[in-house]
């Protein structure tokens, strides 16, 4: 490394529950920066106005702080290169898009969504890439400007060479090449004036003086577009590393359909942050002498990016549980007591539960029996208890699948919103509220009689509820058959 200050970033989008993949990428950026005395930056990429929500942003920061990963600059702590939310930087992106147009590297595109569908169909018939054919790049500038000034909706697209090869330099990989003929004329600025990821990412990394980018390998195919943007602006690009993606046991990309993916799920499960980061570190890194149990501090101390692995890391819950047990076993009794109390035995958590059971208790000990499912990883019950009277197993499975998807759409996981989700799915499936709550109650609590279900679900949280429902769906026979092989 030269004398330039090392600066890296993590740039999550606030469009859902904080993913363990975010913690995974953040961990390696953090270790790389701290091992070189550099800076670690948090940037919120919230340009997707339809899906972004401040609730998700708060959850991301809460989750990362819980893991123990801290940042030197970010929307909550400020910094020299702010603002650190992309939605607050739109004027910057528009100015840079105009700079590209003035230099002939970008153009206005007036094609409607319907026209774009037609173009894809035509190109597919001729065995061509289904990307945009660049027709608006051939508009005369005077005509293009007149249409824009007349108020016609348009995007700004990037010009891509008609031929040639892009070479992607990634120190972890051999030479990676992309043919420009298959690279789309990327939209840089949407018709609403907000940038796409590609423009905002490149502009921000340059202006925030990011020296190294460590991100998932799913972004490798985007690198040719980014390389072109750096070339068009005349900027020196950062050094980019693409880490292997976390995988399910079947080697598919880690997804919430097959594995719990929320950082907050593992917190509620009783996994401690040291263990989660230890486990994520093992996914793509080997410590000296094969050490498997370590702290982030030890990882920083020994960090050498050349020890990174490109193997497909499998997210093995049994391995995570073992690592968690190793960390717990190394703690003093006093520390363990503190951890357990902070997790579930604290007054704040009990205060949430008490209104749900205060009229149902005859003795203090009844509290444990009424609320035991709040402290378990999973609940136990017979398959038959999931299926309401006069309902079939497959119908119950399909209804619970729809209900899980409905819960996933809830940004605010609160009693009133949960109740509305029950009513929507009940109406859609022709189920009474009584039948649906009976089935969900078993899946969530393992009990036919339990404290009020909507309140229980709010306290348990979206991630634990969805995971227990997914376990119930597995009991009922798994995913609905599509009739295809």
C-alpha positions as CSV (number, residue, x, y, z in Angstrom):
1,X,0.0,0.0,0.0
2,X,1.2,3.6,-0.7
3,X,0.9,6.5,1.7
4,X,-2.7,7.3,0.5
5,X,-5.2,6.9,3.3
6,X,-7.2,3.8,2.8
7,X,-10.9,4.5,2.5
8,X,-13.6,1.9,2.1
9,X,-17.4,1.9,2.4
10,X,-20.5,-0.2,2.9
11,X,-23.5,1.1,0.9
12,X,-26.7,-0.8,1.8
13,X,-30.1,0.0,0.3
14,X,-32.9,0.5,2.9
15,X,-35.4,-1.6,1.1
16,X,-35.9,-4.5,3.5
17,X,-34.8,-6.1,6.7
18,X,-31.0,-5.9,7.2
19,X,-29.4,-8.9,5.4
20,X,-26.6,-10.9,6.9
21,X,-24.8,-10.3,3.5
22,X,-24.6,-6.7,4.5
23,X,-22.8,-7.6,7.8
24,X,-20.6,-10.0,5.8
25,X,-19.4,-7.3,3.3
26,X,-19.2,-4.7,6.1
27,X,-16.9,-7.0,8.1
28,X,-14.3,-7.4,5.4
29,X,-14.4,-3.7,4.6
30,X,-14.0,-2.8,8.3
31,X,-11.1,-5.3,8.8
32,X,-9.3,-4.1,5.7
33,X,-9.6,-0.4,6.7
34,X,-8.7,-0.9,10.3
35,X,-5.7,-3.2,9.5
36,X,-4.3,-0.2,7.5
37,X,-5.3,2.6,9.8
38,X,-7.9,3.7,7.3
39,X,-11.5,4.9,7.3
40,X,-14.7,2.9,7.1
41,X,-17.7,4.8,5.6
42,X,-21.4,4.0,5.8
43,X,-23.4,5.3,2.9
44,X,-27.2,4.8,2.4
45,X,-28.1,4.1,-1.2
46,X,-31.8,5.1,-1.1
47,X,-32.4,6.2,-4.6
48,X,-35.1,3.6,-5.1
49,X,-37.9,5.8,-4.0
50,X,-40.6,3.1,-4.3
51,X,-38.9,0.6,-2.0
52,X,-36.7,2.7,0.3
53,X,-38.0,3.5,3.7
54,X,-36.5,5.3,6.8
55,X,-37.7,2.4,8.9
56,X,-35.4,0.1,7.0
57,X,-32.5,2.6,7.3
58,X,-32.9,2.7,11.0
59,X,-33.0,-1.2,11.1
60,X,-29.8,-1.4,9.1
61,X,-27.9,0.9,11.5
62,X,-29.4,-0.8,14.5
63,X,-28.3,-4.2,13.2
64,X,-24.8,-3.1,12.3
65,X,-24.3,-1.4,15.6
66,X,-25.5,-4.6,17.4
67,X,-22.8,-6.6,15.6
68,X,-20.2,-4.2,17.0
69,X,-19.1,-2.8,13.6
70,X,-18.8,1.0,13.7
71,X,-18.1,3.5,11.0
72,X,-16.0,6.7,10.9
73,X,-18.3,8.6,8.6
74,X,-22.0,8.2,7.9
75,X,-25.5,9.8,8.0
76,X,-25.7,9.6,11.7
77,X,-22.1,10.7,12.6
78,X,-21.4,13.1,9.7
79,X,-18.1,13.5,8.0
80,X,-16.1,15.6,5.5
81,X,-17.7,14.1,2.4
82,X,-21.4,14.2,3.3
83,X,-24.3,14.0,2.9
84,X,-24.2,10.2,3.2
85,X,-27.7,9.5,1.9
86,X,-27.9,9.4,-1.8
87,X,-31.4,10.9,-1.8
88,X,-29.8,14.1,-0.4
89,X,-27.3,14.2,-3.3
90,X,-29.5,14.3,-6.4
91,X,-28.3,17.7,-7.5
92,X,-24.7,16.3,-7.6
93,X,-25.8,13.3,-9.8
94,X,-27.8,15.5,-12.2
95,X,-24.8,17.8,-12.7
96,X,-22.6,14.8,-13.5
97,X,-25.1,13.4,-15.9
98,X,-25.2,16.7,-17.7
99,X,-21.4,16.7,-17.8
100,X,-21.5,13.3,-19.5
101,X,-24.1,14.5,-22.1
102,X,-22.1,17.6,-22.8
103,X,-19.1,15.4,-23.6
104,X,-21.1,13.0,-25.8
105,X,-20.9,10.1,-23.4
106,X,-24.6,10.1,-22.5
107,X,-27.9,10.9,-24.2
108,X,-31.6,11.4,-23.5
109,X,-33.8,8.4,-24.1
110,X,-37.5,9.0,-24.8
111,X,-38.5,5.4,-25.2
112,X,-41.6,4.3,-23.2
113,X,-41.8,1.1,-21.2
114,X,-43.9,-0.4,-24.0
115,X,-41.3,0.6,-26.6
116,X,-38.6,-1.1,-24.6
117,X,-40.6,-4.3,-24.3
118,X,-41.0,-4.3,-28.1
119,X,-37.3,-3.7,-28.6
120,X,-36.4,-6.6,-26.3
121,X,-38.8,-8.9,-28.2
122,X,-37.4,-7.9,-31.6
123,X,-33.8,-8.4,-30.5
124,X,-34.6,-11.7,-28.9
125,X,-36.1,-13.0,-32.2
126,X,-32.8,-12.3,-33.9
127,X,-30.7,-13.9,-31.1
128,X,-29.3,-10.5,-30.1
129,X,-28.7,-9.4,-26.5
130,X,-32.0,-8.0,-25.1
131,X,-30.4,-4.8,-24.0
132,X,-31.4,-1.4,-25.4
133,X,-30.5,-0.9,-29.0
134,X,-29.3,2.7,-28.6
135,X,-31.8,4.2,-31.0
136,X,-32.2,7.5,-29.1
137,X,-28.5,8.0,-29.2
138,X,-28.9,8.7,-32.9
139,X,-31.4,11.6,-32.3
140,X,-30.0,15.0,-33.3
141,X,-29.2,17.1,-30.2
142,X,-31.5,19.9,-31.2
143,X,-34.5,17.6,-31.6
144,X,-33.6,15.8,-28.3
145,X,-33.3,19.1,-26.5
146,X,-36.6,20.4,-27.9
147,X,-38.5,17.3,-26.8
148,X,-37.0,17.5,-23.3
149,X,-37.9,21.2,-23.1
150,X,-41.4,20.4,-24.2
151,X,-41.8,18.3,-21.1
152,X,-41.5,14.8,-22.7
153,X,-40.5,12.2,-20.1
154,X,-37.0,10.8,-20.7
155,X,-34.1,9.1,-19.0
156,X,-30.4,9.7,-19.4
157,X,-28.5,6.7,-20.8
158,X,-24.8,6.0,-21.1
159,X,-23.1,5.4,-24.4
160,X,-21.4,2.0,-24.7
161,X,-18.8,1.2,-27.4
162,X,-20.3,-0.9,-30.2
163,X,-17.4,-3.3,-30.0
164,X,-14.3,-4.1,-28.1
165,X,-13.5,-5.8,-24.8
166,X,-13.5,-4.5,-21.2
167,X,-10.9,-6.0,-18.9
168,X,-11.9,-6.0,-15.2
169,X,-9.0,-5.9,-12.8
170,X,-9.8,-7.7,-9.6
171,X,-6.7,-8.7,-7.5
172,X,-8.6,-11.9,-6.3
173,X,-9.2,-13.1,-9.9
174,X,-7.6,-13.8,-13.2
175,X,-8.3,-11.4,-16.0
176,X,-12.1,-11.1,-16.4
177,X,-13.3,-9.9,-19.8
178,X,-16.6,-8.6,-21.1
179,X,-17.6,-8.0,-24.7
180,X,-19.0,-4.5,-25.0
181,X,-21.6,-5.8,-27.4
182,X,-23.5,-7.4,-24.5
183,X,-23.2,-4.4,-22.2
184,X,-26.5,-2.5,-22.1
185,X,-26.7,1.3,-22.6
186,X,-27.3,1.8,-18.9
187,X,-29.9,4.3,-17.6
188,X,-27.9,6.7,-15.4
189,X,-30.7,9.1,-14.5
190,X,-34.3,8.0,-14.3
191,X,-37.2,10.1,-15.6
192,X,-38.0,11.2,-12.0
193,X,-34.5,12.8,-11.8
194,X,-33.1,10.2,-9.4
195,X,-29.9,8.3,-10.4
196,X,-29.6,4.6,-10.8
197,X,-27.1,2.7,-8.7
198,X,-24.4,2.9,-11.3
199,X,-24.1,6.6,-11.7
200,X,-24.6,7.3,-8.0
201,X,-22.1,4.6,-7.0
202,X,-19.3,5.8,-9.2
203,X,-19.8,9.5,-8.5
204,X,-20.0,9.0,-4.7
205,X,-17.0,6.6,-4.6
206,X,-14.9,9.3,-6.4
207,X,-16.2,12.3,-4.4
208,X,-15.8,10.4,-1.1
209,X,-12.3,9.4,-2.1
210,X,-12.9,5.7,-1.8
211,X,-9.7,3.9,-2.5
212,X,-10.8,0.3,-2.4
213,X,-14.2,-1.3,-3.0
214,X,-14.9,-4.7,-1.5
215,X,-18.3,-6.0,-2.5
216,X,-20.2,-9.1,-3.6
217,X,-19.4,-11.0,-6.8
218,X,-22.9,-10.3,-8.1
219,X,-21.7,-6.8,-9.0
220,X,-18.8,-8.2,-11.1
221,X,-20.9,-7.9,-14.3
222,X,-21.6,-4.2,-13.5
223,X,-17.9,-3.4,-13.5
224,X,-17.6,-2.7,-17.3
225,X,-20.2,0.1,-16.9
226,X,-18.4,1.5,-13.9
227,X,-15.1,1.3,-15.7
228,X,-16.6,3.3,-18.6
229,X,-17.9,5.9,-16.3
230,X,-14.5,6.4,-14.7
231,X,-13.0,6.6,-18.1
232,X,-15.6,9.2,-19.3
233,X,-15.1,11.4,-16.2
234,X,-11.3,11.0,-16.4
235,X,-11.1,9.7,-12.9
236,X,-8.8,7.1,-11.3
237,X,-11.0,4.1,-10.3
238,X,-10.6,2.4,-6.9
239,X,-9.2,-1.1,-6.6
240,X,-12.2,-3.5,-6.6
241,X,-12.5,-6.9,-4.9
242,X,-15.5,-9.1,-5.5
243,X,-16.2,-11.5,-2.6
244,X,-18.0,-14.8,-3.1
245,X,-21.7,-14.8,-2.2
246,X,-23.1,-16.5,0.8
247,X,-24.8,-19.8,-0.3
248,X,-27.6,-22.0,0.8
249,X,-26.8,-25.7,1.4
250,X,-27.8,-26.4,-2.3
251,X,-25.2,-23.8,-3.4
252,X,-27.9,-21.3,-4.5
253,X,-27.6,-17.7,-3.4
254,X,-28.6,-17.2,0.2
255,X,-32.2,-16.3,0.3
256,X,-34.9,-15.8,2.9
257,X,-37.0,-18.5,1.1
258,X,-34.5,-21.1,2.2
259,X,-32.6,-19.6,5.2
260,X,-33.2,-16.9,7.7
261,X,-31.2,-13.9,6.3
262,X,-32.0,-11.0,8.7
263,X,-29.2,-9.9,11.0
264,X,-31.9,-9.1,13.6
265,X,-33.3,-12.7,13.4
266,X,-30.0,-14.0,14.7
267,X,-30.0,-11.4,17.5
268,X,-33.5,-12.5,18.6
269,X,-32.5,-16.2,18.3
270,X,-29.8,-15.7,20.9
271,X,-26.8,-15.6,18.7
272,X,-24.2,-13.2,20.1
273,X,-22.6,-10.6,17.7
274,X,-19.1,-11.9,18.3
275,X,-20.1,-15.3,17.1
276,X,-22.0,-14.0,14.0
277,X,-19.0,-12.0,12.8
278,X,-16.7,-14.9,13.6
279,X,-18.9,-17.1,11.5
280,X,-19.1,-14.6,8.6
281,X,-15.4,-14.1,8.7
282,X,-14.9,-17.9,8.1
283,X,-17.0,-17.7,5.0
284,X,-14.3,-16.1,2.9
285,X,-11.1,-15.9,5.1
286,X,-8.7,-18.2,6.8
287,X,-6.9,-17.1,9.9
288,X,-3.2,-18.1,10.5
289,X,-2.9,-21.8,11.6
290,X,-6.5,-22.5,10.7
291,X,-7.9,-20.8,13.8
292,X,-11.7,-21.1,13.7
293,X,-12.8,-19.2,16.9
294,X,-11.6,-15.6,17.0
295,X,-12.7,-12.0,17.6
296,X,-12.9,-9.2,15.2
297,X,-10.0,-7.6,16.9
298,X,-7.9,-10.7,16.2
299,X,-9.1,-10.7,12.6
300,X,-8.0,-7.0,12.2
301,X,-4.7,-7.8,13.8
302,X,-3.9,-10.6,11.3
303,X,-5.9,-9.4,8.3
304,X,-4.3,-10.0,4.9
305,X,-6.6,-9.6,2.0
306,X,-4.5,-12.1,0.0
307,X,-5.9,-14.8,2.4
308,X,-9.4,-14.3,1.0
309,X,-11.0,-17.3,-0.6
310,X,-13.3,-17.4,-3.7
311,X,-14.9,-20.7,-2.7
312,X,-18.7,-20.8,-2.5
313,X,-19.3,-20.3,1.3
314,X,-22.3,-22.3,2.6
315,X,-24.3,-20.6,5.4
316,X,-24.4,-23.6,7.8
317,X,-26.6,-22.9,10.8
318,X,-25.1,-25.8,12.7
319,X,-21.6,-24.3,12.3
320,X,-22.9,-20.9,13.5
321,X,-24.5,-22.5,16.5
322,X,-21.2,-24.3,17.3
323,X,-19.2,-21.1,17.1
324,X,-21.8,-19.3,19.3
325,X,-21.4,-22.1,21.9
326,X,-17.6,-21.7,21.8
327,X,-17.9,-18.0,22.5
328,X,-20.4,-18.5,25.3
329,X,-18.2,-21.2,26.9
330,X,-15.3,-18.8,27.1
331,X,-17.3,-16.3,29.1
332,X,-17.4,-15.9,32.9
333,X,-20.6,-16.6,34.7
334,X,-21.1,-12.9,35.4
335,X,-20.8,-12.1,31.7
336,X,-23.2,-14.9,30.7
337,X,-25.7,-13.6,33.2
338,X,-25.4,-10.1,31.7
339,X,-25.8,-11.4,28.1
340,X,-28.9,-13.5,29.0
341,X,-30.5,-10.6,30.9
342,X,-29.8,-8.2,28.0
343,X,-31.3,-10.7,25.6
344,X,-34.6,-11.7,27.1
345,X,-34.6,-11.3,30.9
346,X,-34.6,-7.6,31.0
347,X,-37.5,-5.4,32.4
348,X,-38.2,-3.8,29.0
349,X,-38.9,-7.2,27.4
350,X,-41.0,-8.3,30.3
351,X,-43.0,-5.1,30.2
352,X,-43.9,-5.8,26.6
353,X,-45.2,-9.3,27.5
354,X,-47.1,-8.5,30.7
355,X,-50.1,-6.7,29.1
356,X,-50.7,-9.9,27.0
357,X,-50.8,-12.2,30.0
358,X,-51.7,-10.1,33.1
359,X,-55.3,-11.2,33.2
360,X,-54.5,-14.9,32.5
361,X,-52.1,-15.5,35.4
362,X,-53.3,-17.2,38.6
363,X,-49.8,-17.6,40.0
364,X,-46.5,-15.9,39.1
365,X,-45.2,-19.2,37.7
366,X,-48.0,-19.2,35.1
367,X,-46.0,-16.5,33.3
368,X,-43.4,-19.0,32.2
369,X,-46.0,-21.5,30.9
370,X,-47.9,-18.8,29.0
371,X,-44.8,-17.2,27.4
372,X,-42.3,-20.1,27.1
373,X,-42.4,-19.9,23.2
374,X,-40.9,-16.4,23.4
375,X,-37.6,-17.9,24.6
376,X,-37.3,-20.9,22.2
377,X,-35.6,-21.0,18.8
378,X,-38.3,-23.2,17.4
379,X,-41.6,-24.5,18.7
380,X,-42.9,-28.1,18.7
381,X,-46.4,-29.4,17.6
382,X,-48.1,-32.1,15.6
383,X,-48.7,-31.6,11.9
384,X,-52.4,-32.1,12.3
385,X,-52.8,-29.2,14.7
386,X,-51.7,-26.8,11.9
387,X,-54.7,-27.8,9.7
388,X,-58.1,-26.2,10.7
389,X,-61.2,-28.3,10.6
390,X,-62.7,-28.7,7.0
391,X,-59.4,-27.5,5.5
392,X,-56.9,-29.6,3.5
393,X,-53.2,-29.9,4.1
394,X,-52.2,-28.4,0.7
395,X,-54.7,-25.6,1.1
396,X,-53.2,-24.8,4.5
397,X,-49.7,-24.9,3.1
398,X,-50.6,-22.5,0.2
399,X,-52.5,-20.1,2.5
400,X,-49.5,-19.9,4.9
401,X,-47.2,-19.3,2.0
402,X,-49.3,-16.4,0.9
403,X,-49.5,-15.1,4.4
404,X,-45.7,-15.2,4.7
405,X,-45.4,-13.1,1.6
406,X,-47.9,-10.7,2.9
407,X,-45.9,-10.3,6.1
408,X,-42.8,-9.6,4.1
409,X,-44.5,-6.6,2.6
410,X,-45.1,-5.0,6.0
411,X,-42.7,-2.2,6.7
412,X,-44.1,-1.6,10.1
413,X,-44.6,-4.9,11.9
414,X,-47.2,-3.7,14.4
415,X,-50.5,-5.2,15.7
416,X,-52.8,-3.2,13.4
417,X,-50.8,-3.9,10.3
418,X,-50.5,-7.6,11.2
419,X,-54.3,-7.8,11.8
420,X,-54.9,-6.2,8.4
421,X,-52.6,-8.8,6.8
422,X,-54.6,-11.6,8.3
423,X,-57.9,-10.1,6.9
424,X,-56.4,-9.7,3.4
425,X,-55.2,-13.2,3.2
426,X,-58.4,-14.6,4.7
427,X,-60.5,-12.7,2.2
428,X,-58.2,-13.8,-0.7
429,X,-58.3,-17.5,0.3
430,X,-61.9,-17.6,1.6
431,X,-60.7,-18.4,5.1
432,X,-62.3,-17.1,8.2
433,X,-60.2,-15.0,10.5
434,X,-60.7,-17.7,13.2
435,X,-59.3,-20.5,11.0
436,X,-56.3,-18.5,9.8
437,X,-55.3,-17.3,13.3
438,X,-55.7,-20.9,14.6
439,X,-53.2,-22.2,12.1
440,X,-50.8,-19.3,12.5
441,X,-51.0,-19.5,16.3
442,X,-49.8,-23.1,16.2
443,X,-47.0,-22.2,13.9
444,X,-45.9,-19.2,15.9
445,X,-46.4,-20.4,19.5
446,X,-46.9,-24.2,19.3
447,X,-50.1,-23.7,21.4
448,X,-53.8,-23.9,20.7
449,X,-54.3,-21.4,23.5
450,X,-51.8,-18.6,23.8
451,X,-51.7,-14.8,24.6
452,X,-53.2,-12.5,21.9
453,X,-51.6,-13.5,18.6
454,X,-51.2,-10.1,17.0
455,X,-49.4,-8.7,20.1
456,X,-47.3,-11.8,20.3
457,X,-46.2,-11.5,16.7
458,X,-45.3,-7.8,17.1
459,X,-43.1,-8.6,20.1
460,X,-41.4,-11.6,18.4
461,X,-40.8,-9.5,15.3
462,X,-41.1,-10.2,11.6
463,X,-38.1,-12.4,11.2
464,X,-38.8,-14.9,13.9
465,X,-42.5,-15.1,12.9
466,X,-41.7,-15.6,9.2
467,X,-39.1,-18.3,10.0
468,X,-41.5,-20.2,12.2
469,X,-44.1,-20.0,9.5
470,X,-41.6,-21.3,7.0
471,X,-40.9,-24.3,9.3
472,X,-44.7,-24.9,9.4
473,X,-44.9,-24.8,5.6
474,X,-42.1,-27.4,5.4
475,X,-44.1,-29.6,7.8
476,X,-47.1,-29.2,5.4
477,X,-45.1,-30.4,2.4
478,X,-42.9,-27.5,1.4
479,X,-43.4,-25.2,-1.6
480,X,-46.5,-25.6,-3.8
481,X,-45.7,-27.6,-6.9
482,X,-45.6,-25.6,-10.1
483,X,-46.0,-28.7,-12.3
484,X,-42.5,-28.2,-13.9
485,X,-39.3,-30.2,-13.3
